[in-house]
């Protein structure tokens, strides 16, 4: 496990210990989803509608199937206690940029 992933999991564990138990997106009711900071009635309903077509496999699947959930909102929802298959959202590490070559 990469150092960044370990750090993200540690931060999530510390944050979740302060809050109530995580809310599993694949089992949550409409009311439970709406209780998550950042999830309003419309987003909660979109999540339930997408879930009717099958359980979410992971955060990438959730983002692909629910309009309005991208990496930024996924990170916020995860920080508020939402999990997918028991897992918090872990952002993909940013691609390293190539150093620029000096002009001759």
C-alpha positions in Angstrom: 0.0 0.0 0.0 1.4 3.4 -1.0 2.3 5.9 1.6 -0.4 8.3 0.2 -3.1 5.6 0.4 -2.0 4.7 4.0 -2.2 8.4 5.0 -5.7 8.8 3.4 -6.9 5.7 5.2 -5.5 7.0 8.5 -7.1 10.3 8.0 -10.4 8.6 7.2 -10.2 6.4 10.3 -9.5 9.4 12.5 -12.3 11.4 11.0 -14.8 8.5 11.2 -14.0 7.9 14.8 -15.3 11.3 15.6 -18.5 10.8 13.6 -21.2 8.2 13.7 -20.7 4.9 12.0 -20.1 5.1 8.2 -23.1 5.0 5.9 -22.9 2.2 3.3 -24.2 3.6 0.0 -25.4 0.1 -1.1 -27.6 -0.3 1.9 -28.6 3.2 2.9 -32.2 4.4 2.8 -33.2 7.8 1.3 -33.3 9.3 4.8 -29.8 7.9 5.7 -28.4 9.3 2.4 -29.9 12.7 3.0 -28.4 12.8 6.5 -24.9 12.9 4.9 -23.5 16.4 4.6 -23.5 17.3 0.9 -26.4 14.9 -0.1 -29.6 16.6 -0.7 -32.9 15.1 -1.8 -32.1 15.1 -5.6 -28.6 13.5 -5.2 -30.0 10.9 -2.7 -32.7 10.0 -5.3 -30.1 9.7 -8.1 -28.0 7.4 -6.0 -31.0 5.2 -5.2 -32.1 5.2 -8.9 -28.6 4.1 -10.0 -28.4 1.5 -7.2 -31.6 -0.1 -8.5 -29.6 -1.2 -11.6 -27.1 -3.0 -9.3 -24.9 -2.4 -6.3 -22.0 0.0 -6.6 -18.7 -1.9 -7.0 -16.5 1.0 -5.9 -16.2 4.7 -5.8 -15.3 4.8 -9.5 -18.5 3.0 -10.3 -20.5 5.4 -8.2 -19.0 8.4 -9.9 -19.6 6.9 -13.4 -23.3 6.1 -12.7 -24.5 9.1 -10.5 -24.5 12.5 -12.2 -23.0 15.2 -10.0 -20.6 12.9 -8.2 -17.0 13.5 -9.3 -13.7 13.2 -7.4 -14.1 16.4 -5.4 -17.6 15.6 -4.2 -16.7 11.9 -3.7 -13.9 13.1 -1.3 -16.3 15.3 0.6 -19.0 12.7 0.8 -16.5 10.1 2.1 -15.2 12.6 4.7 -18.8 13.0 5.8 -19.1 9.2 6.3 -20.3 7.7 3.1 -18.5 4.5 2.1 -18.8 2.1 -1.0 -18.5 -1.5 0.0 -17.0 -0.4 3.3 -14.3 1.7 1.6 -13.7 5.4 1.9 -12.9 7.4 -1.2 -9.2 7.6 -2.0 -8.2 10.0 -4.7 -5.9 8.8 -7.4 -2.5 10.4 -7.1 -1.9 13.2 -9.5 0.2 12.4 -12.5 3.8 13.6 -12.2 4.5 16.3 -14.7 7.6 16.1 -16.9 10.3 18.7 -16.2 10.6 21.3 -18.9 13.7 21.3 -20.9 15.7 24.5 -21.1 15.7 26.2 -24.5 19.0 25.9 -26.2 
